[in-house]
Amino acid sequence: MERVNWPMVGIQAASTIVIIVVTLLTFTSQANRTLREEMSAEFTEIRTEFNALGSEFSALRTEVHDMNGRLGRVEGLLRLGALSDE
C-alpha cells in the first residue's frame, strides 16, 4: 500500500488555486480594458455629436438673429408707411 504524500498534495492544490486566480485576474483585466476602450470610443462619438449640435445651434441662433433684424426693419417701414397714409 502506498503512502499519500500530503505535503505534495497540498502544494499541487495550492498551485492549482494560484493558477486559477491568475487566469481569472488576467481575464478580468482584459475584459475591463476592452470595456474601457469601448466606452471611450462611445464617449468620443457622443462628444463629436454634441459639438456638431452646438455648431448647428450657433448657426440657427445667428440665422434667427438676422431674421429678427430684418423683421424689425420691415415693421419699421410698415409703420412709416401707415403713418404717411394718414
Secondary structure as GFF3:
##gff-version 3
##sequence-region A 1 86
A	DSSP	alpha_helix	6	85	.	.	.	ID=ss1
###
